[in-house]
Amino acid sequence: MLLLVVLLAQVMPPSPEPPDIPELQQLWEDLNSACRKFPRSSPEGEANCLRRDVISWRLGHWGWCVRDMGLETKWELCPRKGF
């Protein structure tokens, strides 16, 4: 799974300009909810979880981390991940 995320991230590299972070965070949250609705082994679950993981990787590149706090999701600045 991680290899697939890395391969997709290479196919869709982040732009040099910072993206709309709140928009990406909301997309991550929507995909995370969709990921949890289906079994991970289903095509829908796998697709949503994979897209969420790619968005997570992109946010990590721009220095954002997500922390699950029960039912709440909290976004924090964290060390940027290199390529």
VOZADREN-631138 format. One line per 10 residues: number of its first residue (from 1); their letters; for each residue z, x, y of N, C-alpha, C. Coordinates in Angstrom, 3 decimals. Last residue first. Layout:
NUM = a = Z:X:Y:Z:X:Y:Z:X:Y; ...
This chain:
83 = fgkrpclewk = -0.311:11.131:15.047:-1.371:10.813:14.083:-1.540:11.954:13.145; 3.196:10.434:15.739:1.897:11.085:15.928:0.899:10.656:14.881; 5.273:8.035:17.154:4.763:8.602:15.909:3.400:9.214:16.183; 7.824:8.338:19.578:6.438:8.039:19.241:6.043:8.743:17.953; 11.128:7.157:19.151:10.203:8.304:19.257:8.809:7.917:18.811; 11.414:3.848:20.649:11.796:4.848:19.657:10.852:6.042:19.813; 12.546:0.898:22.132:11.778:2.135:22.278:12.302:3.125:21.269; 12.626:-2.151:20.240:13.277:-1.032:20.913:12.288:0.090:21.107; 12.986:-5.586:19.612:12.078:-4.466:19.838:12.803:-3.406:20.647; 14.376:-7.648:17.171:14.619:-6.925:18.416:13.669:-5.732:18.485
73 = telgmdrvcw = 14.542:-10.842:15.840:13.803:-9.580:15.848:14.034:-8.920:17.197; 16.899:-12.813:14.032:16.347:-12.343:15.300:15.633:-11.008:15.121; 18.177:-13.394:11.757:17.024:-14.225:12.071:16.322:-13.778:13.344; 19.170:-10.160:11.324:19.306:-11.501:10.778:18.049:-12.305:11.039; 17.485:-8.303:12.985:18.919:-8.565:13.115:19.158:-9.992:12.642; 15.171:-5.803:12.569:15.535:-7.167:12.189:17.045:-7.288:12.260; 13.558:-3.977:14.932:14.770:-4.017:14.113:15.077:-5.478:13.840; 10.713:-2.023:15.608:11.295:-3.348:15.439:12.539:-3.220:14.567; 9.660:0.264:18.109:10.182:-0.014:16.767:10.725:-1.436:16.753; 7.262:2.072:19.977:8.033:0.844:19.794:8.418:0.672:18.329
63 = gwhglrwsiv = 5.417:4.108:20.675:6.852:4.297:20.874:7.694:3.046:20.764; 2.789:3.916:20.034:3.113:3.762:21.452:4.614:3.775:21.706; 2.971:4.124:17.286:2.236:5.157:18.013:2.579:5.116:19.501; 4.240:1.738:16.708:4.975:2.994:16.531:4.297:4.140:17.252; 2.113:-0.011:17.093:3.253:-0.067:18.011:4.085:1.205:17.922; 0.576:0.795:14.854:0.064:0.961:16.224:1.194:0.931:17.244; 2.265:0.035:12.764:1.869:1.438:12.901:1.377:1.707:14.321; 2.317:-2.715:13.189:3.558:-1.938:13.269:3.262:-0.454:13.481; -0.325:-3.303:12.618:0.176:-3.534:13.983:1.467:-2.745:14.189; -0.264:-2.673:9.884:-1.161:-1.926:10.772:-0.702:-2.085:12.223
53 = drrlcnaege = 1.557:-4.575:8.957:1.872:-3.152:8.820:0.987:-2.287:9.715; 0.154:-6.960:9.462:1.432:-6.706:10.138:1.776:-5.222:10.105; -1.943:-6.622:7.644:-2.239:-6.662:9.082:-0.978:-6.387:9.887; -0.404:-6.778:5.276:-1.164:-5.571:5.592:-1.504:-5.515:7.082; 0.564:-9.371:5.378:1.505:-8.244:5.371:0.798:-6.945:5.751; -1.835:-10.843:5.270:-0.944:-10.950:6.423:0.021:-9.769:6.510; -2.842:-10.001:2.741:-3.628:-9.816:3.971:-2.735:-9.860:5.205; -0.800:-10.764:0.952:-1.181:-9.365:1.064:-1.933:-9.097:2.368; -0.808:-13.561:1.330:0.375:-12.757:1.621:0.028:-11.300:1.822; -3.397:-14.205:0.468:-2.965:-14.532:1.830:-1.771:-13.676:2.240
43 = pssrpfkrca = -3.407:-13.300:-2.233:-4.358:-12.750:-1.259:-3.934:-13.008:0.187; -0.052:-12.618:-3.478:-1.173:-13.527:-3.229:-2.131:-12.897:-2.222; 2.074:-10.907:-3.595:0.984:-10.650:-4.537:-0.218:-11.588:-4.325; 3.906:-11.948:-1.844:3.216:-10.713:-1.445:2.015:-10.435:-2.351; 3.706:-15.449:-1.369:4.106:-14.333:-2.224:3.284:-13.094:-1.854; 4.019:-16.530:2.076:3.271:-16.430:0.822:3.874:-15.336:-0.052; 5.653:-16.323:4.286:5.369:-17.667:3.753:4.712:-17.625:2.381; 5.789:-13.749:5.225:6.942:-14.257:4.469:6.689:-15.624:3.833; 3.443:-13.515:6.665:3.648:-12.662:5.497:4.758:-13.222:4.608; 3.929:-15.179:8.813:2.898:-15.556:7.839:3.064:-14.764:6.550
33 = snldewlqql = 5.896:-13.630:10.110:6.212:-14.985:9.628:5.216:-15.431:8.564; 4.324:-11.390:10.665:5.516:-11.242:9.846:5.937:-12.601:9.276; 2.427:-12.445:12.396:1.996:-11.951:11.081:3.186:-11.787:10.140; 4.127:-13.027:14.582:3.354:-14.099:13.933:2.917:-13.688:12.524; 5.050:-10.439:15.174:6.004:-11.478:14.782:5.295:-12.637:14.076; 2.633:-9.179:15.880:3.421:-8.670:14.757:4.366:-9.758:14.253; 1.987:-10.706:18.147:1.098:-10.723:16.990:1.839:-10.250:15.749; 4.103:-9.904:19.805:4.006:-11.307:19.392:3.098:-11.447:18.172; 3.419:-7.206:20.091:4.707:-7.570:19.492:4.684:-9.020:19.009; 0.959:-7.423:21.401:1.015:-6.842:20.052:2.320:-7.197:19.349
23 = epidppepsp = 1.885:-8.539:23.821:0.917:-9.270:23.000:0.916:-8.747:21.564; 3.570:-6.523:24.817:4.127:-7.837:24.448:3.183:-8.665:23.569; 1.529:-4.405:25.133:2.632:-4.313:24.165:3.224:-5.685:23.836; -1.612:-4.015:25.411:-0.682:-5.024:25.921:0.450:-5.137:24.899; -1.935:-0.411:24.964:-2.323:-1.809:24.764:-1.336:-2.736:25.464; -2.769:2.452:26.876:-1.723:1.636:26.251:-2.173:0.189:26.117; -5.780:4.129:25.962:-5.030:3.375:26.962:-3.939:2.560:26.265; -6.975:5.071:23.694:-6.181:6.004:24.474:-5.356:5.315:25.560; -6.527:2.746:20.943:-7.250:3.213:22.122:-6.365:4.189:22.895; -6.000:3.536:17.505:-5.559:2.970:18.768:-6.377:3.532:19.929
13 = pmvqallvvl = -8.601:3.094:15.019:-7.645:3.925:15.748:-7.233:3.271:17.058; -9.434:1.740:12.449:-9.177:1.084:13.725:-8.192:1.911:14.540; -9.558:3.581:10.424:-10.768:2.820:10.721:-10.645:2.159:12.091; -6.938:4.412:10.359:-7.965:5.383:10.719:-9.274:4.687:11.074; -5.682:2.116:9.513:-5.342:2.638:10.833:-6.374:3.662:11.284; -6.684:1.922:6.929:-7.065:0.926:7.932:-6.779:1.423:9.340; -5.384:4.173:5.797:-6.842:4.102:5.852:-7.321:3.085:6.886; -2.704:3.403:6.071:-3.186:4.617:6.726:-4.703:4.593:6.849; -2.715:1.131:4.446:-2.361:1.016:5.861:-2.886:2.221:6.625; -3.320:2.329:1.985:-4.233:1.355:2.551:-3.973:1.164:4.045
3 = llm = -1.041:3.874:1.601:-2.342:4.532:1.725:-3.354:3.590:2.359; 0.869:1.882:1.293:0.938:2.762:2.451:-0.393:3.462:2.676; 0.000:0.826:-1.193:0.000:0.000:0.000:0.000:0.870:1.256
